[in-house]
Amino acid sequence: MKQGLKNILLSAAAAITVFVMAQTPAFAATDTTATADMAATDTAATQEAGSEEGGNGEVDVQGIIFGHINDSYEWHITDIGGKSIAIYLPVIIHSKTSGWHCFLSSKIAHGHEYEGFYISTSEKYDGKIVERGPDGEEIRPFDISITKNVLSLIISSALLVTLILCCARWYKKHDVLKEAPKGVAALLEPVIEMINDDVIKDAVGPNYARYSPYLLTAFFFILINNLLGIIPIFPGGANLTGNIAVTFVLALCTFLAVNLTTNGHYWREIFWPEAPMWIKPILIPIEMFGMFTKPLSLMIRLFANIMAGHALILCIVSMIFITIKMGAIIGGSMTVVSVGFGIFMDCFEILVAFIQAYVFTILSAVFIGLAQERPHAEGHKN
């Protein structure tokens, strides 16, 4: 048991490297990452988000929500005395006319232009770095900048690798049959055993050990990022699992695990199912369609649930600023209600963080297990 658990932990640490390499390029061009409750530290920015039309002080709730959901080239921390406190990240871009450029995003922050590049406010490239073309049109350069999403990915991946290696180190130095786990090992062991024995082993079948490293990595990767998304201050607040690019890569990994490690029976069931000849032309397209809808459901479920939860919290917090002009009684009452309900939603999100990681893992295990099925005659013989 000790050796098997240690191998799972070490394999999971190695598998995280694949996630980092696979997901980083996806973030450079993605602008839909759900950020958790940053409204608590962005009060000044929220008040400035009112509608500029007529200066009537109306709060632009849609602008507030999408302002937190969208990716950015800086990590905003808070505002102190009207001054924005932020972490400015490296910009790495390649222009067809001037080659490679590397500089901090502070050079182009707050509407500034640097070396011909600036952050666009147009509908097509809103929030993205562009340069002005010969005809005055905006041109998008090749962009592999370290954005807020990428930095959050690096932090969460480093945290996960550290936890896994610390746990593996304890098992390497202690005899689990003589001594109870302590520290990180005591925290992770029951969770690992629960996922490995009650989920992966039961769903995948006899060949479960082959898939345990990936499935355990996926579970802890999603769980850690879900929990970090609940924290409203750095390094939390950039919820990667609310980014459809992240959930796409996770679903793609499950898709590859299902279809690249299966057996011939799985493919026969898709391209020549055991059914009357007249119904085969109907079943074959359905089975082929099902190959893609399974990972698609994983991608959409995780993305939609996490992003919707944080968007709801932002809406609740925005109610404070919407009702403040209705008078002290209504405004004060709604402030108490909004804060109380916001705290309740934060606590509820902790449960959701675990449930979504669990659901993604168990469905991935079920899909892998279904692809490992053998013909009935062969299974009966074994």
VENURHU-V777360 format. One line per field, one symbol per residue. burial: I if it has 9 or more other C-alpha atoms within 8 Angstrom, else O. A space follows every 10 residues. Layout:
burial->???
//
This chain:
burial->OOOOOIOIII IIIOIIOOOI OIIIIIIIOI IIIIIIIIIO IIIOOIIOII IOOOOOOOII OOOIIOOIII IIIIIOIIIO OOOIIIOIII IIIIIOOOOO IOOIIOIIOO OOIOOOIIII OOOOIIIOII IIOOOOOOOI IOIIIIIIII IIIIIIIOOI IOIIIIIIOI IOOOIIOOOO IOOIIIIIIO OIIIIIIIII IOIIIOOIOO IIIIIIIIII IIIIIIIIII IIIOIIIIII IIIIIIIIII IIOIIIIIOO OIIOIIIIII IIIOOOOOOI OOIIOOIIOO OIOIIIOIII OIIIIIIOII IOIIIIIIII IIIIOOOOOI IIOIIOOIIO IIOOIIOOII OOIIOIIIOI IIIIIIIIIO IIOIOOOOOO OO
//
